[in-house]
Amino acid sequence: MVRRRTSRSQPAPRRLSRHGRHGRVGRSPVVRPPLPPLDGRIERFDVVAATAMEFLRGAWPELRAVRLEVAGMPMADSEEGIPMWHLDHARGRIVLFRVPIERLLVPGHDDALHRRMAIESATFRAAAEYVGREPWELDDHGH
């Protein structure tokens, strides 16, 4: 049974405005706003490299079984400087080194667009080297 207030009943006591619905001092909400999505530099690097590799797998069948991996830095410099990738034919993998690819951009060209272009370029060049082709040879026969 629901009790309704009639005109004869006493009005409810007024609470101070600083109190919440239940008469308590304001509290922080139990449920916080959601965390921002994981969309950092590392995640963007992974997505750009994986997308480029998927494109290349469609163009070069010999890459279909090759794994693309991303590492931060190479273990050691080569004679030619800091490598941007490592090819491992024995294990069927290409390892891209994220830090040299992103950090060796020309000053003034280190924005998101140029970073994406550098990642795609490194992926294309590493894959082409893996299969013994030039990066611009994107048909199935290498013509």
C-alpha positions in Angstrom: 0.0 0.0 0.0 1.3 3.4 -1.0 1.0 6.2 1.4 0.2 9.5 -0.2 0.6 12.9 1.4 -2.6 14.7 2.0 -3.0 18.4 2.7 -3.3 17.6 6.4 0.1 15.8 6.6 3.1 17.8 7.6 5.5 18.9 4.8 8.7 17.0 4.6 11.6 18.7 6.4 13.8 20.6 4.0 17.3 19.4 3.6 20.2 21.8 3.0 21.2 22.1 -0.6 24.6 20.6 0.1 23.0 17.3 1.0 22.1 14.6 -1.5 18.9 12.7 -2.0 19.5 10.6 1.1 20.4 13.5 3.4 24.1 12.9 3.3 26.8 15.3 2.4 27.7 15.1 -1.3 29.9 12.1 -2.2 31.9 11.3 -5.3 30.1 8.9 -7.7 30.8 5.2 -7.3 31.1 4.7 -11.1 33.8 6.8 -12.6 33.8 8.0 -16.2 35.2 5.3 -18.5 38.9 5.3 -19.2 40.0 6.6 -22.5 40.5 3.9 -25.1 44.0 2.5 -25.5 45.1 4.6 -28.4 48.7 5.4 -27.8 51.7 5.6 -30.0 52.5 1.9 -29.6 49.0 0.7 -30.4 48.9 3.0 -33.5 52.2 1.7 -34.7 51.0 -1.9 -34.4 47.8 -1.2 -36.3 49.5 0.7 -39.1 52.2 -2.0 -39.5 49.6 -4.8 -39.4 47.4 -3.1 -42.0 50.3 -2.6 -44.4 51.4 -6.3 -43.9 47.9 -7.5 -44.6 47.9 -5.6 -47.9 51.3 -7.1 -48.8 50.1 -10.6 -48.0 47.4 -10.1 -50.6 49.9 -8.9 -53.2 52.7 -11.4 -52.4 51.6 -14.9 -51.6 55.0 -15.8 -50.2 54.3 -13.5 -47.3 51.1 -15.3 -46.2 52.8 -17.5 -43.7 55.3 -14.8 -42.5 54.7 -13.3 -39.0 55.1 -9.6 -38.5 56.4 -8.7 -35.0 57.2 -5.3 -33.4 60.0 -4.8 -31.0 61.1 -1.5 -29.3 64.8 -1.5 -30.2 67.3 -3.8 -31.8 69.7 -5.6 -29.5 72.7 -4.0 -31.2 73.6 -1.6 -33.9 74.7 -3.0 -37.2 77.7 -1.8 -39.2 75.3 0.4 -41.3 73.8 2.1 -38.2 70.6 1.4 -36.3 68.5 -1.2 -38.1 64.8 -0.6 -38.5 63.9 -4.2 -39.1 65.3 -7.8 -38.8 64.5 -10.6 -41.2 64.3 -14.1 -39.8 63.8 -16.6 -42.7 64.4 -19.6 -40.5 61.4 -18.7 -38.3 59.3 -17.0 -41.0 59.1 -13.6 -39.4 59.9 -10.0 -39.9 60.6 -7.9 -36.8 60.1 -4.1 -37.1 61.9 -1.9 -34.5 59.5 0.8 -33.5 61.8 3.3 -31.8 64.2 3.8 -34.7 61.4 4.0 -37.3 59.5 6.7 -35.3 62.5 8.6 -33.8 64.6 8.9 -36.9 62.1 11.0 -38.8 63.4 14.3 -40.2 62.7 17.2 -37.8 59.6 19.0 -38.9 58.2 15.8 -40.4 57.5 14.0 -37.1 53.7 14.5 -37.1 51.1 11.7 -37.2 50.9 11.6 -41.1 54.7 11.3 -41.5 54.9 8.8 -38.7 52.3 6.7 -40.5 54.2 7.0 -43.8 57.4 5.9 -42.1 55.8 2.9 -40.5 54.2 1.8 -43.8 57.4 2.5 -45.7 59.5 0.4 -43.3 56.9 -2.4 -43.5 57.0 -2.4 -47.3 60.8 -2.2 -47.5 61.2 -5.0 -44.9 58.7 -7.3 -46.6 60.2 -6.6 -50.1 63.7 -7.4 -48.8 62.3 -10.6 -47.2 60.9 -11.9 -50.5 63.8 -10.5 -52.6 61.8 -7.8 -54.5 61.6 -4.1 -54.7 58.9 -2.4 -52.6 57.1 -1.0 -55.6 56.6 -4.5 -57.2 53.1 -5.1 -55.9 51.8 -7.7 -58.4 52.0 -11.4 -58.0 54.7 -11.9 -60.6 57.1 -9.1 -59.6 56.8 -7.3 -63.0 
